[in-house]
């Protein structure tokens, strides 16, 4: 178990020492904030039928799906493909860790990064809760659904990363598989 956590730690350091991670996080949060703004603005119109904004936020719009289909391949494209391209996969696999520990460690790090992307969006719930009554059960179920769907997409992306040693091709294959 310690070996798996060492791989998770190594991968998280690799994520957060790369400018790509901050670009992905910034783009994700800007897009989610803008989508939330559009949803709230749309629902503020008196002619709009009554519905809950968080239902739209958690997969009720095409923006949610499109952005998720672009973000997850970017997160997973380098997991195994980069190791194969740089030749460090042999060193990693000949060290005293199993293949399963390597894959699980890399996948858990990708899940942690994905969860870190969604964590700031909890502020939207707090903002809505301040101005209206919100049933927290469906909100938590929405976040659970987003995380489970994301974890499934991350698994597909991790598998696609094992198919090639080119990160861009891994991202394209993951995108095509998720579509």
N, C-alpha and C positions, 0 to 999 in steps of 0.2 A: 504494500500500500504506500509506503514511503517513496518508493521509486516512481510510482504513478504520480504522486503529488510533486515530486521533483520535476517531472516532465510538464505537469500543469504549470508550475511556477516558471519554468523556462519558457514555455509558450506564451504565458501572459506577459513576461518581460519582453519577449520578441514582439508581441502585439503593441505594447505601449511604448516601446522604444522606436517604433516605426511611425513616420509622419502619416502613412496611409490610415492608421487606426484613428488618428485625430481628424483626418479629413472625412472618413466614414462617419464618425460620431457627430461631427459638426453638421454634415449634410443630412444625416438621419434626424437629428433633433430640429434643425431648421425646417425640414420638410414636415415632420410630425407637428411642429408648432403651427406651421402655416395651414396644414390640413385641419387641425383643431380650430384655428381661427375661422376658416371657411365654413366649417360645420356649425359653429356657434353663430356666425353671421347669417347663415342660411336659415337657421332655426329661429332667429330673432325676427324674421320677417313675419308680419301678422297673417299673410296668406298661406304660409307654410303649414301643412298638417302637423299636429303634435306628434313628436317622437323623441326618443332619447338620444342625446348627442354621442354618448359613449357607445351606443350600438353601432352608429355610423363609424366611429373611430376604430372600433375593433373589427374591422373587416367588412364594413358596410359600404365602402367606397372602393372604386378601382385603384385609387391612389395607394391604399394600404397594400394591396396585392402587388402592384407594380414595384413599389419601393422595396417590399420584402423580397421579391424575386431578383432585385439587383443587389441588395445588401448582403444576403446570405452567401452567394457565390464569392463575393469579395472577401468575406470573412474566412471562408474555407479553402480558397484557391491555393494558399501557400502551405497548408498543413503538411501534406506528404510530398506534394510536387516539388516544393523548394528543397526538401531533404534529398530527394532523388536527383534533382538538377545539380546541386552543389556537391553531391557525393558523400554527404554526411549520414546518409541512411545506413550505409554499411557499418560505420562506427557506432551508430545508435543501436543497430540490431545485434552487433557483436558485444555490446556492453551487457552487464548482468541484468537485463530486463527482457521480458517476453514481448512478442509482437502485440499481444493483447494489451499489455500495459502501455506500450507506445501509442496505440490507436486510442485507447480510453483516455490517456492523459491529454492527447491533442484534442480529442472531442470535448472533454470537460472544459478545457481552456477556451475553446470556441463557444461553448454554452455560457461560460462566465462572461465572455465579451458580449455575447448577444443579450444576456440579462442586464449587463451594464448599459447597453443602449436603451433598453426599455425602462430602466429604473427612474430616470428623470421625468418620464411622462406621468408618473404618479402625481406630479404637481397639478396636472389638468383636473384630476379627480378632486384635489383639495380646492382648486379654484371653483369648480362647479358646486362643490359641497357648501362653499361659503355663500353662494347665491341661490341655491335651491336645495330641495330635499332629494337625496340620492340613496337608493337601496344599495348597500355595499356588497351584498351577495352576488348580484349579476356582474358587478364591476370586477370582483375577484375572479369570478368564473371567466370573464373576458380576458383578464390577464393570464389565467391558467391556460386558456385556449391559445392565446398568442404565444406563450412559452412552449406549449406542446407542439404547435404547428412549426414554430421556429426550430425546435429540437429535431423534428422530423426532417425539415429542410436542411439543417446542419448535417444530419446523418447522410443524406443524399449527396451534399456537397463534399463531405469527407470521403465518401466512396469515390466520387468523381475525381478527387484530388489524387487518389491512388492509381488512377488509370493512365496518367501521363506525368512527364517531368516538366511540362510547361505550365506555368501558373495561369496564363491567359486561356489556354485551351481547357484547363480544368474548370475555370469559371464559366466558359461558354458551354461546356458539357453539362455542368450543374444547372445553369440557367435553362438549357433545353430540357433537361430531365424534370425540372420542377414545373415548367410550363405544361 
